[in-house]
């Protein structure tokens, strides 16, 4: 006997449910790219850890997937929770836009769906990702119907999609940066008796920062040289940049490298502040960078 299963999707809002690992590695991507992109299109952005209610988190996630217009999923690393929530969205026909830093992380069964690859080694990856995401969202919104990913599943009642405001964002409300940190910087810091030297090349688009840093340190039996990609934001005369990817130029005696975070404040031709490992944000170390 075949049992018919009906899922009641009684209300669809102009919202997007964002599915991604809860990790600092993806925080800049979410705050600086995904969320602003949706807000500029007048679409409410919802992420699982931003839902505050007394019911189970899984109930919150299920309600958000049922009520959203579409889903954006960060699939880098094949996080099992992300894959599970993609499955929930597909079960009720919700369009899913997949983002990944590694195309091999997209399962074979999903490769014919909408997915967007981006390379964090590209110093302009943030702007390119935002443009690509905007184009994919436009294609999703062109289709007013719920997609049928799976047979024998019916959504009830007929979906009435709300209209999205066509008002363009007020560009005059965007505050331009009051400081200019574009250029090359050199500095050093010491952790666990190991001196780190860094050369940092910064590019700036108003309040958005992209940077490439070359970090050198001598630990135990050899010199290690690391190239690290940073993304960040400017707020007034301060900036925070966070490492999003790294590669060894010379490995030395190091097996891996913890991505860095810098909290800095511009003081004439110097950037003064602290650096800390993303895995231990309480352990801060002073750092000074000077223009070169």
C-alpha positions, 0 to 999 in steps of 0.5 A: 500500500502506497501512503500519500504524504502531504506537507503543508507549506501554508505560507511563503515569505520573501526570505532566504534560509542560509545553511552553512557550518557554524564556523568563523571560517565562513563568518566573513562570507556570510556577513560581508557577502551573502547577507548584504546581497540578500538585503540589497534585493529586499529579501530577508536573510535567516540563518539557523543560529540567528533563530531564537525561540523555545522550540527545538532547533530542528523545528525552527530550521524546518519551519524556516525552510518551509516558509522561505522563498529559497535556500542558499547552502555553503557545501564546502567541506561536505558538512553533514548538517548542511547536506541534511538541510539541503535534503529537507529543502528538496523534499518540499521543492524549495530551490537551493543555491549551492556555494562551494570553494571546492567543486569536488565537495558537491555530490554527483547527484547535485552537480546538475543543480545551481551551484557556484564555485568561488576561489578564495585565492582570488583577491577579488573573490568576495566581489565575484561571489556577490555578483554570481550569487546575485545572478543566481538569485535573479534566476530563482525569482524568475520561476514563480513555481515550487520545483519538483525535485522528488516525485510522489510528494505534494505541497499544499495548498497552492503557493501564493508568492508575495511580491518583492519590492522593486525599490532600489537600495538607498545608496546615499545611506552607505557610508564611505570609509574615512580611512585609506589602508591600501598598500603594502605593510610590514610588521611582526608579533611574537607568540610562544617565543616564536617571532612572526614577520608579515608583509601584508598587501591590502586592497580596499573597496570602500569599507571592504578589505581584501589582503594577501599576507606572507608570514615567515617564522622560525620554529624548531628545525626550520623556517616556515613561510605561509601565504594567507588570504584575508577578508575584512571590514573597516569601521571608522578608523579601525579594521578587522581582517580574518584569514580565510585560506592559506598555503605553505610556500616553505613548510619548515617543521610545521604540519599546519597553520592556524588562520589569523585574525587582526584587530587594528587601528590606523594611527598615521602610517601605522596599524596598531592592534592585536592578533589572535588565532581564530581557534583561541580568540582570548589569547591576543598578541600585540602587533604593529604594522608600518607602511612600506 
